[in-house]
Structures are given as structure tokens and as C-alpha cells.
Amino acid sequence: MAGLWMWPLLWAAVMALLVLLLWRRRGGGKGRVCVAVLGDVGRSPRMQYHALSLARHGHEVALLGYLQTRPHQDVLHSENIRLVPVAELRRLRVGPKLFQYVLKVLVQSVQLLYTLLRIDQPSYILLQNPPGLPSIAVAWVAGLWWGSKLIIDWHNYGYTIMSLSHGRSHPLVLVAKWYEKLFGRLSDYNLCVTDAMRKDLWVNFKIKAVTLYDKPASYFKETPFDLQHNLYMKLAKDYEPFKPRAVNASADRSAFTERDGKSGDVLKARGRPALLVSSTSWTEDEDFSVLLRALEDYERFIKEGAKLPALVCVITGKGPLKDYYNGLIQKLDLKHIQICTPWLEAEDYPLLLGSADLGVCLHKSSSGLDLPMKVVDMFGCCLPVCAIHFECLHELVKHNENGLIFRDSQELAEQLKMLFWDFPTLEGKLHRFRENLRAFRQLRWDQSWDQIVLPLLGNKE
């Protein structure tokens, strides 16, 4: 146990000594910012938004991380944003698991520091946490080298995510908590995603942070019928649930829409299924068996004579548990429900949300202090949401105003039954929730960022 507590201190001392020995620059980096995440840039929308906001204000941005999936086209087309790849470390199968983990952290530290020291000198390093081990300490060391200010954007706590696999009292979890507390205090500025997290950072870590709520980007909005139809026709090429039900359907028809042969107008298909959407990174903090059990109950409701539509359930995303849940889905005996699990291009995801009838969120915060960005995006598209309960969800989802909160599969099934009763009538709660979302003109990301983050940066340095 003592060794576990000592190696981070020794490692940090060596890294800091290396910087002091090689010290050559202080300050400067005029107008340049490094936005960093030790994860997949394409699946880190908030950090992409940071980069776009900085670029919009004339900053040169180095967006640093793993380049596994394609970022949004706005990032790729920005003249002020340069993607900087970090080599992804595959699992090291040498020795016991603890040794593998320590070795992985050490190798990642060298890789990340090497990458950070090769970019043009930045004025600021804006870092996502989690993952923060080893990125917070490495970014701090790089900041010493460059004379840059370190801004940490706290999305959650890394140690609480680690505790899902190991338990709160595991030595690695305790070291990770100590590490986040120690190195988090070395930052110059801190952002976080909820007021609950802001208060917790101060009470438990003595870190002063500013709340920057996730807000939808401008392209999260309701999708016009023409674009809906184009998206459905595109997805129908690869996914059976989007194909028309009728055997003799026209060539320009999907399960949800059809184009009138004379006028060219796009119409909702008669007798269309309802479109239910969820997204996930397929990790342990989202239990999709809750949704699958609710869908089985929904199937039973139809068989018992309830006036409910057929359902297409689309679950987007990539992650380690996707194959496991796909196996469960294949075992389901559903006649009125179709489920597919695509990975969508960055530009198609907002179009899907803007076309759907209802969103479902199964995110349970490991800390109880972060909010699901997927719900923010759904609300940007005026899409009502059913979300599973956790401690600070009320900061985003207002029960019976913009959606519903459930605690188990039975409650979710009853909510689906109530919301889709007599679908697609324009009466009832589903339509009222959507109207409430349309009436509520929330701040978009750009306006919120300009109000909260821009003052921290001052003038371009």
C-alpha cells in the first residue's frame, strides 16, 4: 500500500525536475490554446465545442487527443484548429494487473508530455477531466515548461468512475482520489458541469470552479421533413428498421416518411412507428437492461390490446459493452419493436435527434455530480426525454415539464405507454413537453461560453 502512495510523488518529482533542468521558456504563446483530452476527440463533443469557441475568437487551437472517430466537420474545416494526435496505448499484458496499470500510466505520461512539448507554445492548456490520470499532472508539468496557465474542465471525478469496477475502498481508487485532489489544486482556473460539482469541488478539494453547463451547439435543432426523409433513406440502406413496412412501397419511401410523387413534398407515412432514440458509450454507468425490460413490457401492452404504435428503438454509440448488449437484444422475442445500434456520423446524429419522437437516457453519474450531455442535445432538438433518476438530474430534467424521470424498468414502461397512447395524436403529454421545449429559449453553447469562459482568458495573450 505504501508503495502505491509513493510512486505518483516520485514520478511527479522526476517530471518536474526534468522540466527545471530543460527550462527555456516563460510566458508567451500569444493567442494559442491547447485543448487536450486523453480520449477520443471525435467522442468528446464538449472539448470540440471549446475548440470551436476559441477559434471563433481568433485563437489558434491545438486540439489534442486520440483520433479514433472523425470529429465534427466544423472542427475539420476550421482554419484555426489543428488536430494533434496522441498515440493510443493498447493494453499491456506484462505481469500482474496492478503492474500493468502502473506501467500504462508511466508510458502514457511520456507519450502525452512528448506530444505537449512538441506543439507551438500555448498561453493556456485547457484539459478535460476525467480522464485525469496521468493527464492533469502531465499538463501541469507542460505548463511549467511553457509558462502556460492550466484550465481543468471537470466533467466528473475519475476516481468515482474507477470505483465502479474496483469499489470505493480499493487502493487504486484511493490513490486516484488523492491524485485528483492534489494535482487539481495546481490548476489556474477550473470549470465544471453542474452547481453540485462546483460546491463539491470546494467542500472536498478546496478547488474554486465556475459552472459552465453543457449547452447544445447551434446544429442541434428540429429537423425539417426533407432532411428527415433523406436521413431515413440513407439509414435504410444499412438498417432494416428504417425500411418501409409495405411490400409494394414506392422507391422513395422509408418506414417513417414518403415523398409525394406529384408535388415532391415529404409526408409522414401513414401508420408509421414511433421513433425512440438513446445514445451511449456502452459503459458500466449505463444499464441498458433497464430499457430492454421496459421494451418487453411495452410489447406485452400491445399484445394485451393497448392502442400503442409499433416502435423503432435506435441506440447510437460505441463502447466496450456494445457486443454484450447486442447479444441480449438478439435474444428478445419482439414482434412490434425493432432495435438497431448504429454508429452515426457526427453530422447525422443531430439530424436523428431532431427527427425522433422521444429520447431515453440511462446515464447514472458515478459521482452523482455530472449531467448527461445527450439530454442537453436532445433538448436542443426539442426532443422530450425519459431519464433515469440520480442525485443532481433536477438541474436539467424538470419532471412533467420537459420530460419524465424514472427509477426502474417498470416505471419507464408505464411512461412509454402513457406518452405513446393514441400516437401520433397532437394531444397529451408528449406533445406538451415538446411545446414546452420550443417555448423555452435556452442559451446555446456559444452565448454561454462567451459569458463564462471568455472573461477567464482576457484579451488574446
Secondary structure, 3 states (H helix, E strand, C coil): CHHHHHHHHHHHHHHHHHHHHCCCCCCCCCCEEEEEEEEEHHHCHHHHHHHHHHHHCCCEEEEEEECCCCCCHHHHHCCCEEEEECCCCCCCCCCCHHHHHHHHHHHHHHHHHHHHCCCCCCCEEEEEECCCCCHHHHHHHHHHHHCCEEEEEECCCHHHHHHHHHCCCCHHHHHHHHHHHHHHCCCCEEEECCHHHHHHHHHHHCCCCEECCCCCCCCCCCCCHHHHHHHHHHHHCCCHHHCCCCCCCCCCECCCEEECCCCCCEEECCCCCEEEEEECCCCCCECCHHHHHHHHHHHHHHHCCCCCCCEEEEEECCCCCHHHHHHHHHCCCCCCEEEECCCCCCCHHHHHHCCCCEEEECECCCCCCCCCHHHHHHHHCCCCEEEECCCCHHHCCCECCCEEEECCHHHHHHHHHHHCCCCCCCCCHHHHHHHHHHHCCCCCHHHHHHHHCHHHHCCCC
